[in-house]
Every structure is written in C-alpha cells, then in structure tokens.
Amino acid sequence: MQKAMKDRLMDMCDRNAEQMAELWYKALSTNPKTTTCHLMSREGCLRHATEFYKNLDKMFFAEDCYQAVAHILDIDGFAEDFYSRRIPLEEVIYALILLRRYIWVFAESQAVYNYETTDMYDALNSINRILLIFDYAAYIVTRKYQEFTGKLK
C-alpha cells in the first residue's frame, strides 16, 4: 500500500533537513528582503532551519499544534536568537516564509507528489496543516518580539 502523502512529506523533511536548511540559508543570505539576516552566522541559521525541519512531524501530528510549535520554537531559541541579533521582525517573518517555501521547493524536486486523486487530497491536507504551523510560528515570534520590547505585558 502506498504511504500517505503527509507521511512521505514528513519523512522527506526529517531525512533531508540539512540539505533543505542549506537551500533555505542560500535564499535567506542573498534575498534583498532579508538584508539584516545576511549578517547572521551560517551555522546559527542552519541550526534553526534544521531543527525546524527535523521537528516538523512533531508539530504536524500534534493534537495541540499551537503548543507544539511554541515548544519547538522555545527549545530552539528561534525568536530569541533573531531578536538578540537585532533582526527586524519583518525579516524574521520573511525568513519563516522562506522556510515554509523550501519545504515545497524540495518536495517538488524530489517528486514526493504523484498527483493521484488520493494524493491530491492528502497534499491539500498537508499543505493546510503546514500553513497552520507557519501561521502559528509567525504569531509566536511576533508575540515574543513584543515581549522583548516591552510592548506586551
């Protein structure tokens, strides 16, 4: 029996996290929308992206997706690291957008999809769940930035 799309996608992210992180870093470090991020160390950026991709399945399959995303971001220190390096919030959000984009870029390059009817349904469900994860990540990072600046009590 064919493995469900979401399982293939999560396996792909886990197995290829370092390679996907490298692609993300190349985009992040050259993108004109993330000029302040260009100053971040390659190793630090790769660590954040690799951890996110390796833990995507924990967030994806969690009963409480929001709490899972918050937990992974807290353990990784994602928001704290970007904030301490004075990366503007809009660049951090764009970094998350690029992080999400490289899931699909990599999946497409690896032919994870075969676009059968059931695969299409699974793909749409997977896309929606991953969008939710990144929506939560953007919200959590924004709240953290507000906490750090004292604008949120």
Secondary structure, DSSP 4 states (H G I P E B T S, - for coil): -PPPHHHHHHHHHHHTHHHHHHHHHHHHTT-GGGTGGGGS-HHHHHHHHHHHHHTHHHHHS-SSHHHHHHHHHHHHTHHHHHHHTT--HHHHHHHHHHHHHHHHHHHHHTT-----HHHHHHHHHHHHHHHHHHHHHHHHHHHHHHHHHT---
